[in-house]
């Protein structure tokens, strides 16, 4: 049995999401942007209903192993972020 779930991000996930995102950025030689990741999570937590955003984490055996955010860009177009 696989002990993995996908759920909405919560405030207590912030540190783990920032760390995971920074590691991924570093792996691909991209600049780490912890302030931007923090802002994405905070924006979702503060006004997700108004902005039609979504932010989920994948949790395996109690550890966050992935994340994805959906953020509106304009009209019917959304951007996927924070893989």
C-alpha positions in Angstrom: 0.0 0.0 0.0 1.3 3.5 -0.9 1.1 6.0 1.9 0.7 9.1 -0.3 -2.0 11.8 -0.3 -2.6 15.0 -2.2 -4.2 17.8 -0.2 -4.5 21.5 0.0 -1.5 23.3 1.4 -1.8 24.6 5.0 0.2 27.2 6.8 2.3 24.6 8.7 3.5 23.3 5.3 5.2 26.6 4.4 8.8 25.7 5.5 8.7 22.3 3.8 7.3 23.8 0.6 10.0 26.5 0.5 12.8 24.0 1.2 11.5 21.6 -1.5 11.1 24.3 -4.0 14.6 25.7 -3.3 16.1 22.2 -3.7 14.4 21.8 -7.1 15.5 25.2 -8.3 19.1 24.5 -7.2 19.0 21.1 -9.0 18.2 22.8 -12.3 20.7 25.6 -11.8 18.0 28.3 -11.3 18.0 31.0 -8.6 16.4 30.1 -5.4 13.4 32.4 -4.6 12.2 31.6 -1.1 10.4 34.9 -0.8 8.4 34.3 -4.0 7.4 30.8 -2.8 6.4 32.1 0.6 4.3 34.8 -1.1 2.6 32.2 -3.3 1.6 30.1 -0.3 0.5 33.1 1.7 -1.5 34.5 -1.2 -3.3 31.2 -1.5 -4.0 30.9 2.2 -5.2 34.5 2.5 -7.5 34.8 -0.5 -7.9 31.6 -2.5 -11.6 31.9 -3.0 -11.3 35.4 -4.5 -8.4 34.6 -6.8 -9.5 31.2 -8.0 -6.1 29.7 -7.1 -5.2 26.3 -5.9 -2.1 25.0 -4.1 -1.7 21.4 -3.3 1.1 19.2 -1.7 1.8 15.6 -2.1 2.6 14.0 1.2 4.3 10.5 1.5 4.6 8.9 4.9 4.2 12.3 6.5 6.8 14.1 4.4 6.0 16.7 1.7 7.4 15.3 -1.5 5.9 17.6 -4.1 3.7 20.6 -4.7 1.8 22.4 -7.4 -0.1 25.7 -7.6 -2.6 26.9 -10.2 -2.7 30.7 -10.5 -5.0 32.7 -12.9 -3.1 34.8 -15.4 -6.0 36.3 -17.3 -9.5 35.4 -18.2 -9.5 31.7 -18.8 -5.7 31.2 -18.7 -3.9 29.8 -15.6 -0.3 29.1 -14.8 1.0 26.0 -13.1 3.7 26.8 -10.6 5.7 25.3 -7.7 6.3 21.7 -9.1 
